[in-house]
Amino acid sequence: MTERREPYLLTPGPLTTSATTKAAMLRDWGSRDAAFIAMNARVRERLVDLAGGRGSHVCVPLQGSGTFIVEAMIGTLVPPAGKLLVLVNGAYGRRMVRICEVARRAVATLEAAEDAAVDPAALDAALAADPAITHVAVVQCETTSGVWNPVEAVAEVTARCGRRLLVDAMSAFGALPLDAGRVRYDALVASSNKCLEGVPGVGFAIVRQTALEAAAGRAPSLSLDLHDQWAVMEKTQQWRFTPPTHVVAALDRALDEHAAEGGVAGRGARYRESCRILVAGLRALGFRTLLPDALQAPIIVTVHMPADPRFQFDVFYRELAARGFVIYPGKLTVADSFRIGCIGRVGAAEMRGVLAAIGEILDEMQVTDRGPAAGRGHGGERRVDT
Ligand SMILES: Cc1ncc(COP(=O)(O)O)c(C=O)c1O
């Protein structure tokens, strides 16, 4: 992790990738080229294996950013007469609600605070109260705050109540475990970027084959129809529309590197160590992080904006970028915050590097009071809807 040049992206994505993953894109592939077809099939199989879904689930890749595959999952799997209950504790849960509204699918929400996990007991009660609900959706790591939602418990309640589960695992897949053999879900979606450390441009769904087979002709969109994408790919081995060949090639290479690191366990261990160093270092510098350790996923850390009037986020951001570290504004609706990611091709050295840079900049800015203002944490505002 020392091949350095451009800034480290300590964000929720796009992320820092290895030089070898980028180099895998230095070739043009024809979409009907036998080598590309073999690579595409290999990537799909490896993703099913990573999800623990062999024999029950299939992988359907789709062009686009993460939102495209979330929208495709909901539109394809929730039938027009169905109803989705979305567990909301941040912007990505809210986005699923918006997707339902646009696709004209009936939707209900069960909300938790942005600094809390979703509540399986409340889900149990909500499902008992509304028999019209056919599906439940949950975000594994709500990247808005970095909170780790209890998907296993949510899956247990959903299955016991005879409903079907859809998981947005965008910022978790490849680093946080979610084995389809143990945790019952109909579909999970994630992307080439994020914890797999490929480049952005492809999303994929890991879908229970029987649920997908039942979904023919349901999607309210042609390009976001996962059944059609799957059926054509099974029949012809090809993508329906121009495939993002270079992105698939980079993902194939990124999956090699994921396996070499020890798979989900190995990648998760690096991220956990990075997160531990980052949180401890930020607290030692006097910052207050949003989440208690028990709720913090080792993906991205939300930090309360310091109360000191000498702290100006724009200056802080610019000075950090000048030192080679790109961070991210906050996305909370309830508190003024910023975020620092610990995913991508970065590790302990980069976490120590960014902490040292932050310490230097705070000294230069003469920021002494680094905690949030008393009573703050609710009502402050900084919202960036990306
Ligand atoms: C949990 C989650 N879901 C969905 C998305 C949407 O992905 P995109 O911004 O690539 O459309 C993101 C992006 O960070 C995410 O973290």
The ligand as an SDF file (V2000), in Angstrom:
LIG
                    3D

 16 16  0  0  0  0  0  0  0  0999 V2000
  -25.5330    1.7360    1.4310 C   0  0  0  0  0  0  0  0  0  0  0  0
  -25.5460    2.4410    0.1080 C   0  0  0  0  0  0  0  0  0  0  0  0
  -26.5640    2.2300   -0.7290 N   0  0  0  0  0  0  0  0  0  0  0  0
  -26.6320    2.8260   -1.9210 C   0  0  0  0  0  0  0  0  0  0  0  0
  -25.6410    3.6890   -2.3440 C   0  0  0  0  0  0  0  0  0  0  0  0
  -25.8020    4.3720   -3.6580 C   0  0  0  0  0  0  0  0  0  0  0  0
  -24.7470    4.1510   -4.4990 O   0  0  0  0  0  0  0  0  0  0  0  0
  -24.3630    5.1870   -5.6490 P   0  0  0  0  0  0  0  0  0  0  0  0
  -24.0440    6.4940   -5.0030 O   0  0  0  0  0  0  0  0  0  0  0  0
  -23.1810    4.5080   -6.2560 O   0  0  0  0  0  0  0  0  0  0  0  0
  -25.5200    5.2720   -6.5780 O   0  0  0  0  0  0  0  0  0  0  0  0
  -24.5450    3.9470   -1.5060 C   0  0  0  0  0  0  0  0  0  0  0  0
  -23.4700    4.8760   -1.9010 C   0  0  0  0  0  0  0  0  0  0  0  0
  -22.5720    5.1940   -1.1570 O   0  0  0  0  0  0  0  0  0  0  0  0
  -24.5030    3.3010   -0.2530 C   0  0  0  0  0  0  0  0  0  0  0  0
  -23.4830    3.5150    0.6000 O   0  0  0  0  0  0  0  0  0  0  0  0
  1  2  1  0
  2  3  1  0
  2 15  2  0
  3  4  2  0
  4  5  1  0
  5  6  1  0
  5 12  2  0
  6  7  1  0
  7  8  1  0
  8  9  2  0
  8 10  1  0
  8 11  1  0
 12 13  1  0
 12 15  1  0
 13 14  2  0
 15 16  1  0
M  END
$$$$
